[in-house]
């Protein structure tokens, strides 16, 4: 295996596997998409799998490919079918109306709501009903080297996840070692958290996963210490929206595909970054503006001869963006 020892590489492979084969051991009957490094201010999950109602997911596409933030959601979800003065149409947001007006202008600029002026009043009308598209949110913590001490270190975070119950299920994904899972490991992790072993020795293939421990289904519809039920529903939708906009291939936005050492390598059915200069699977932190070995791709790569317009760096970005788009479309078929 050339990739997967670093947590970052493992995470990308885990995301690709989830995109391909989630849920483990079951038939897929939802549209599924995957994102990474998202959550709340207090807790960021490594991998997020969003299971969606296929029709609702297709209907969500009418609101564009970018995420709707909480202010835009307030407008879009409550926009009426007929032209209405916005203060009559929208519930009071709990903050000044001028922020709502600003959100209406942003929403109209993005084409996710219509607005017009009648006298000095702003009226709004929806472009389509905002669908009920999210079925379940699954949080996965990636820990390729999950020994007993790593499990102990993780357990407080995982207990927090179980208590807040923002996700329907919480899992830990670890690299398969071939050895049986130590009982101590199971003791150190909360009993409600599932454990998945992933074997990427053949790269990403659909049957790379084994369920070692099944998770509990968490109660996302009730109050928890951190959120009441309504807040929780709002947070869950915001997380799903951010996941929808981001996907998991957005690493190209922070890494340096414009470096001559940057390559994408195939690992089974995944493409993951590879640094040809250092001959390793680089992390996002290493592959940044501060990398001492960064070397810009030569200008001639950007002109003539290169099969993708703009040089390989730009081509890699286009490829990854194209795949993000392809996954959205595939899940709506
Ligand atoms: S040399 Fe540095 S910037 Fe270039 S691909 Fe490797 S890690 Fe990234």
Boltz pocket constraint, residues with backbone or C-beta under 6 A from the ligand:
constraints:
  - pocket:
      binder: B
      contacts: [[A, 256], [A, 259], [A, 260], [A, 261], [A, 262], [A, 263], [A, 274], [A, 275], [A, 276], [A, 277], [A, 278], [A, 282], [A, 283], [A, 286], [A, 287], [A, 288], [A, 291], [A, 292], [A, 293], [A, 294], [A, 295]]
      max_distance: 6.0
